[in-house]
């Protein structure tokens, strides 16, 4: 099996299903991947939010005051802490091997995707609000969750950290352009 970096897909174009089926561990690997997904904190948080949302819809919006304030205090520093983690991931890299692939990915996401949104919005005669929302989503930086997922699922955290940093820097320009195009 041709493999690139640790955790990457094979270079010969086979799908994940083919890799899992051909792997020597067989069902053991499927079980390991399934267990990793089921114990992933991001997925567990989404499931907890969905479970909370069902009864909350019946009793009305809002958390109890003590939970609302406590979670609010925890939520305020979440983004700066996540950015510090990404920065630590970048500081730990000893090479710039991830710069070119992440640069290509960022250009595809932040530049070509914006042009594609403009083209598709014109083709489908989308309204200004729909077009603006799509433009802003395409111009936004890569989510920090990709770094966490790369760490948790044995991906390439150096590539994720580099992509997040480059897309954040480029989004200074692309978000400004997207907002001006949306207005």
N, C-alpha and C positions, 0 to 999 in steps of 0.2 A: 504494500500500500504506500503510495507516494504521499508523504506528509511534509508540509512546510514547517512553520514554527509550531511549538507546543500548543495543541488545542485547535489548530486550524484545519480547515477542510482539505481533502486531498487535491492535488493539483490536476489530476486527470479528469475532473468534472463529475465524479460520482457524488450521489446525494448522501445525506446523513443516513438515510435508511439503508443504502447499500453498504456504507461503512459499518453500521451496527450489525448487519446481517453477516458480513464477511469477517468480522472481528473474532478473534480466537475465544473471547469470553462469551460470545453469543448472548444468551438471555441475561447473563450476569451483568454485562455492560448496560443493557437496557434497564435493568433494575437499578444499577448505580446512577445512571443519568436521571431516571425517574425519581429516585430518592433525593438527589441534589436539587431537582426542580421543586419537589414537594416541600423541602426544608429551606428553600431560598427565602430570606427575609423579605425581599420585595414582593414576592408572590404571596407570602403569608399575610403581609400588610394589606395587599389588595383584597384578599379573601376576607380578612377581618373587617375591612371597610364595607364590603358587600354584605356581610352578615349583620353589621350594625345598621346598615341603611334600610333593610327590610322592616325591622320593628320601629325604627325612627320615623319612617314614612307614616306609620299608623298613628303614632303619638304626637307627631308634629316635629318641626325642625329644631335643631339645637341639642347640644350636649348639656348634661348637668353643669352648673356653673363651676364647680371645683375642677371637673375634668376639662372644661373649656379653657380655663385659665392655665391649668398645668400643662396641657398640650400646647397652648399658645406660647408659653415660656420655652418649651422644648423646641418648638418649630422655628422660632426666630433665628437661632444660631445655626440651623441645619445647613443652609446653603453655604455660609462661610466655612463651616467645618468640612463640608464635602469638597469645597475648593482647596482647602488646606491638604486634604487627603490626596487629591489629584496632584497638587504641587509636590507633595512628598514622593508620589509615584514618579514624577518627572525628575526630581532631584536624585532619585535612586538609579536612574538609567545611566549606563556608562557608555552608550553609543547613540548615534543619531540614525540608527537603522529604520526607525519608525517614522522619520520625518517625511520622506518622499511618499510612502503609501498613505499616510494620514493627510498630507497635503493634497493628494489626488482626491481622496474621499471628501475632504472639506470643500474643495472646488466643485466637485460634483453636487454635493448637498447644498451649499450656500450660493452657488452662482448658476449652474446649469438647471437646478431644480426651480429657481426663481423664474428663469426664462421659460421653462416648461409650464409652470403655473400660468404665466401670462398668456402663453400660446393656448393652453387648454381652456382658460377662462374666456378667451375670445371665441374659440371654437364652439363652446357650449353656451355662449352668451350669459355667463354668470354675472350676477349683480355686483355692485361695488363692495358691499359688505362681505360677501362670500370670497371674492377675489382678495380683498384686504386681509382677511383671516388666513387664507391659504398662503399668501405672500409672507406674512409675519411668521407663520409656522415654519416655512422653508428657510427663512433668514435667521431663525433663532439658532443659538449654539447647540452642539451635540449634548444630549442629556448626561449628567454626571452619573446617572444610574448605569450607563454603559461601562464605566470604570469598575463599579461595584460588581456588576455581572461578570465582567472579564476576570476579576479576581476570584469570585465564587465558583465559576464554571471552568476554571483552568484555561482561560483564553489567553489573550495577549494584553495584559494591563498597560504595558509601555505604549503600545499602539493606541489603546483607548485614551490614555492620559495625553498623548501627543495630539490626538484628534480633538479632544475636548479643548485643549489650550489653543490650538490653531483656529478652531471654529469660533471660540469666544473672541479671539482677536479680530477675525474677519467679520464677525457679526456686528462689530461697531460700524462697519461700512454698510453691510448688507441689510441690517435692520433699519438703518436710517433711510436707505434707498427703498426698502419695502414699505415703510411707513409713508414716505413721500409719494410713492406710486399709488398707495392705497387711498391717499387723500385726494 
